[in-house]
Amino acid sequence: MAINQQHLLSITTIITEETALKAAQVSNTITLLQEGATVPFIARYRKEQTGELDEVQIRTIEERLAYFTELESRRQTILASIEEQGKLTPELRGRIEVTRQKTELEDLYLPYKPKRRTKATIAKERGLEPLADLMAAQLVTSGSASEAAAPFVDQEKEVPTAEAALEGAGHILAERLADDADARAFVRRLTWQQGIMSSRVAPDHKDQVTKFEMYYDYQEPLKEIPSHRMLAMRRGEKEEVLRLSLQAPLDEILVGLKHRLITGESIFKADLEAVAEDAYKRLIANSIEVELRLQAKDLADEAAITVFARNLRNLLLAPPAGGKRVLGIDPGLRTGSKLAAVDETGRFLEHVTIYPHTGAGRVQQAAQELLRLVASHGIEMIAIGNGTAGREMELFAKETLAGAGRHLPLVMVSEAGASVYSASDIAREEFPELDLTVRGAISIARRLQDPLAELVKVDPKSIGVGQYQHDVNQTMLKKSLDEVVESCVNFVGVNLNTASWALLSYVAGVGPALGKAIARFRDENGPFASRKELMKVPRFGAKAFEQSAGFLRIRGGKHPLDNSAVHPERYPLVETMAADLKVSLEQLTSDPALADKINLGSYVNGDVGLPTLRDILEELKKPGRDPRKQFETAGFRDDIREIGDLEEGMILQGVVTNVTAFGAFVDIGVHQDGLVHVSHLANRFVKDPNDAVQVGQVVKVKVLSADAQRKRIALSIKEAETGGAAVRKPAQAASRPKQEPVATVAAGGLDLSAMERAGFRVRR
């Protein structure tokens, strides 16, 4: 919606107050957003204008701008509607114009909103509004209510008695009270503060055991319910296992409403008390309950999405193994294991299927094929999917390599989302002639090389690092996760000559259409030699170049700065720096010591300040650097492959695969992630599990318990830090050849949405 300058100034003032930022920071950021600048671009290349706001702050401004723009649009519609009815008083206009809440705005509009035929409208048609006004005035103190209502008895208008007249007038007053913005705000506030959410088992499931059993007879203050419990109860209600209800503080609400309606003694006092009760029970209670349950759901969604987004960010920024030749293995038992070799850039080379687990007769052939692929393609690392037969394949590969005198790193990679990618349009475009399972093996290999570049091809919901991702607001979830992917891609930067169109689409200012256009142009014309050549791509205009160029890298290109995060708009500035140092641009970008000789203060001018200059200096010291952490792996025990191999007290290494509100799930190599409850994450109080661990982090854990039948594993990081029982030796260690340690890297996690769903009971 287009918004005039007066309203925009007002919105800017409100956001400044809300965020406690400087007015210039908010105003300049809004201007940049309205000009079409992307959040990553603003955060990275417009620091002088924003006062060095980070992406979170800029997105907050963006979200509040959208909220207040929608609010303003709705405000103008409501004002026009009430004015058209001839009921817009100066006082009402004033209240409507100052409100900052959509809920309050709708409350103010409610009395003037077109309604269906109600008991109140029927009473008005019967001529009872004057009686309602008389009752509301509360000026008559003598006689009786029936006597005062007698003149309104009219058989033709279906008002046969004084009592019927009083009842009809009461309906009018009840609707007025129910439509009163202040009365609704009072009920809403009190219900939120003191309301109790109750959950009961549905009669049909009373004697059944379900995953919602802990909620069969459960209640908790509405405003205190954690996200995962609220979403669990709502899912139980959706599946018709639970019945939910909100218990409001009825007595206090009725006292408050009566106090608002009754101003003194009159002959209508008893009738007005009944009106207040009728207004709440018939007209207010249900709508406020629906509203507050939705509000609680929205808050639960927001919390769950925040957890999901944080986990996704940590997962996408997992350290890459880098440009290694990798053999990806998608393990299988009866159907065989698919092996796919890729080169340093992720280009597919060859695939085979082996059957090492279907009988002794096929083991030798499988070993020969594995060794052939390793030798013929110069394989440097092996990535093994961590699903079915993953540990069996790991052992087979280790023993095969060791028997041939080869020692390559074997890395367990999460398969989460790999099947989704294999059947996706992107996978079909990349490998139209290959089977789904072969595509999966290629994806596993590429995930090891660069998790970010490969995982952007998968719907984030399929990666499995969230809670109740299918229950939360899907529009909000998609927006949040897309923002995370965009942020990560632009934080790391993208190799323009090797990136898939899917990865390119997340670069600031690009999008899917231009991403495909870039990839198509590259296929038809060969690698890009410079960033400037982007302008030759069809429909790639100046604005897209401005937004994206700084995030796209060209290794070995014509211009030395094309492999850095220095924006092309600052190339002349860096060239001036090189000239002042009396060196070439190539020398300046290849010798970090030269950058230390630059006096930044002498280059401050116009729109270039110290923030931009400091960023340029950092790039000159490490052009094209990858900001992700060092690649790290965790060693899995050879003798620990199933839950039954676990013993209480063991100290093991694992990888965090999912972080939730109640703890973290850790892969220790037994096909079932173990849970580290929040109370066992650290030797300190942990309110937010993400403050203690992150998805992809290698951790040391102690086994607290392991139930093979129920597939429950309880772990502790806290106790592992202080030591544990001695771990047992491999059963056949003496007869085994010396082998390289098996490693694992997180590239996803289990789709477990709550501790209860994982089979754990939690004492609360």
Secondary structure, DSSP 8 states (H G I E B T S, - for coil): ----HHHHHHHHHHHHHHHT--HHHHHHHHHHHHTT--HHHHHHH-HHHHTS--HHHHHHHHHHHHHHHHHHHHHHHHHHHHHHTT---HHHHHHHHH---HHHHHHHHGGGS-----HHHHHHHTT-HHHHHHHHHT---SS-HHHHHGGG-BTTTTB-SHHHHHHHHHHHHHHHHHH-HHHHHHHHHHHHHH-EEEEEE-GGGTT---TTGGGTEEEEEGGG--HHHHHHHHHHHHTTSEEEEEE--HHHHHHHHHHHH--S--TTHHHHHHHHHHIIIIIIHHHHHHHHHHHHHHHHHHHHHHHHHHHHHHHHT-----S--EEEEE--STT-EEEEEE-TT--EEEEEEE-TTS-GGGHHHHHHHHHHHHHHTT--EEEEESSTTHHHHHHHHHHHHHHTT----EEEE--TTHHHHHTSHHHHHH-TTS-HHHHHHHHHHHHHH-HHHHHTTS-GGGT--SSSTTTS-HHHHHHHHHHHHHHHHHHH-EETTT--HHHHTTSTTTHHHHHHHHHHHHHHH-S-SSGGGGGGSTT--HHHHHHHGGGEE-TT-SSGGGGSS--GGGHHHHHHHHHHTT--HHHHHH-HHHHTT--GGGG-BTTB-HHHHHHHHHHHHSTT---S-----EEE-TT--SGGG--TT-EEEEEEEEEETTEEEEE-SSSS-EEEEGGGSSSS--SSGGGT--TT-EEEEEEEEEETTTTEEEEEHHHHHT--S-----TTGGGS-----EEEE-S-------TTTTT-----
